[in-house]
Amino acid sequence: MADQPLTWPDLAIALYDKLTGRGAEITYEFDNLEVFVPSHHDENPTLAKWKLNGTVKIRTRDRATSGA
């Protein structure tokens, strides 16, 4: 049980690691997701707002079986 993911990002990483090389596809769909990205690392950075709508697909494949 010590290897169980504790956060959503840890779970996503663990899932991706498990599926990599198995022909898996992970799809993320966004509807008005807003991400505020700091311009630099100090106490009061300017924030750029990124707005995401649509789908991001991450595909993996095993090179040994794909002929590459």
N, C-alpha and C positions, 0 to 999 in steps of 0.2 A: 503493500500500500504506500510505501514511501515514495514510489515513482509516479504516483497519481498527480496530474496537473491540478494546481490550486487556483489558477486564474483563467479567464477566457482566453487571453493571448497564449498562455501555456498550453491550453487545450487545443487551440488552433495549430500551434507548432507541432504538438504531439500527433495530431491527426494528419497533418501534411507529411511529417516524417514517416508515418506508418503507410501512407498511400503512395509516396514517391516511388517510382519505378514499377508500378503495378497498373499502368494505363489509367490512372484515376483522373478525374476532373473535379475541381472544386470551383463552384460558382458563387460569386457574391453579387447581390443585387442591391442597389442604393436608390433611395427615393428622397431627394432633398437632404442628403447628408451634408452637414457643414463641418469643416475641419479648420481650426484656427492654428496656423503654422507660425511660430516665432521667427523673426528675421535674424535674431542673434540671441546669445545666451547671456543675459544679465537680468537685473531686477525688473526692468520695464521695457521689454522688447516690443517693437511694432509687430502687430499680428496681421498676416495675410489670410483672408478668408477664401478657402477652396470649397466649392460646392460641387458635389458629385451626384449625378443622376445616371442611371443605366446599370450595365452589367460588366463585371470584371471576371474573366474566366482564367483559371490557372490549370493548365494541363500537364500531366507528367506521362512519361513513357519509359519503358525499359529498353535501352539501346541494344541490349543483347538480343532481344526478340523482335525489334522493329526493323532490322536490316541496316541500321546506320553504322 
